[in-house]
Amino acid sequence: MSFLELTKKRYSVRKYKDQPVEREKLLQVLEAARNAPSACNFQPWHFIVLTDETIKSKVAETYPRDWFKKAPVVIVACGDHSVSWKRADGKDHCDVDLAIAVEHMALAAAELGLGTCW
């Protein structure tokens, strides 16, 4: 599929199948994030993959949506402002860099037939 077709295919999913996501697919999604561009290639991010129901339930307390609780996998995207690039005027690019990486993951997931939601 072309890149443009992929961008049309991706949409926000709020109803997930009750089945685990294959480890290989998760690794491919994370690799897409690793390959994402970032200011000065600082990659100011960490990703935490949650599959344990107890841990996901605790995290879901911070974002109380039913669809979030029912996702088979939650990838927590964490920006690290201590290592992000800052412009001369002090503008921190961490949030922009993290958003680009998350979108790379969303597009990779769509290509693999996985649903995502920001």
N, C-alpha and C positions, 0 to 999 in steps of 0.2 A: 504494500500500500504506500502511496506517496505521503509525504509529510503533510500536505494540505488535507488529504483524506483523513489522516490521523487526527489532525486538529478538529475536524468536523465530527469524528467518531467519539472523541472524549466528551463526557458530560458528568455532572455531579450525581453520584449514586447515593441513595439514602435507604436502599433496601438491599441487603446482602444475602448471599446464599450461606447456608449453615454448613460450610465445609472449609477445611483448612486451605491455606495458600501454600503451594509447593515452595520449598526452600530455594530451589533454583530460580524461580520467578522473583522471589524476594531479593535474591542477590543481584539479579539483573536490574531490578528497580533501583536498588541502592547504588549500583554501578553507574546508572544514568545520572544520579545526583552527584556522584564523585566526579563525573566528567563535565558537570555544569561549569560555565564560566563564572568567575568571581573577580572582583577588583584586585589587581595585582596577583591573582591566583592564590589569595590567602585562604580560601575555603573556610570561612569562619562558622563552621557548622558541625553539629553532631546529630546523629539520628539514633533514636532508641526504638527498637522493634519490640512491640508488645504482642504476645500471643496468649499469655496466661490470663485466664478469666478473672481471677482475683485482682491481679494488678490492673487489668483493663477497667474493672469496675471502680477501683479507687481513682484512676485517672479520669474516668467518666464523671466523677463527682464535680470536676472542674468545668465540664461542658455537658450539662444534663440534657442530652438529646437521645431519644430512643435509638435512632439509627446508629449513633456513635457507639452505643453500648453493644450493639449487635454485630458490628464489623468483626470479621474473623481475625484481622490484624490491624493494629494501630501503629503508625510510625510517627513518633513524636519528633518534630523538627525543632532543634535548639540552636539559636544563634549565639555566637560567642563574641560579644562586643570587645573583649579584651584583645582579640587577635585580628579584628577586621580592619580594613583599610579606611583611613580617614583622609578627606581632602584637606588642603591647606586652611580652608575656612572652618574646619572641624566637622563637616558633614560626615557622618558614619554610614558606610555602605553595607553594614551587616544585614539589615532587613531586606534590602534589594537583592543581595547575593543569596540569601536564604530563600527568598521567593522564587528566584530563578531555579535553584536546585529542586525545590518542591515541585515546580511545574515540569521540570525534566522527569521527575519520578512519576507524576500524573500521566504524562504522555507515554512513558515506557510501560506503565501499568496498562494503559488503554491498548497499546500494541500487543500486549500479552493476554488480552481478554479479561483484565481485572478492572473492577470499578473503584473509583476514588471519589473523595469529596474534600474540598479545602476546609 
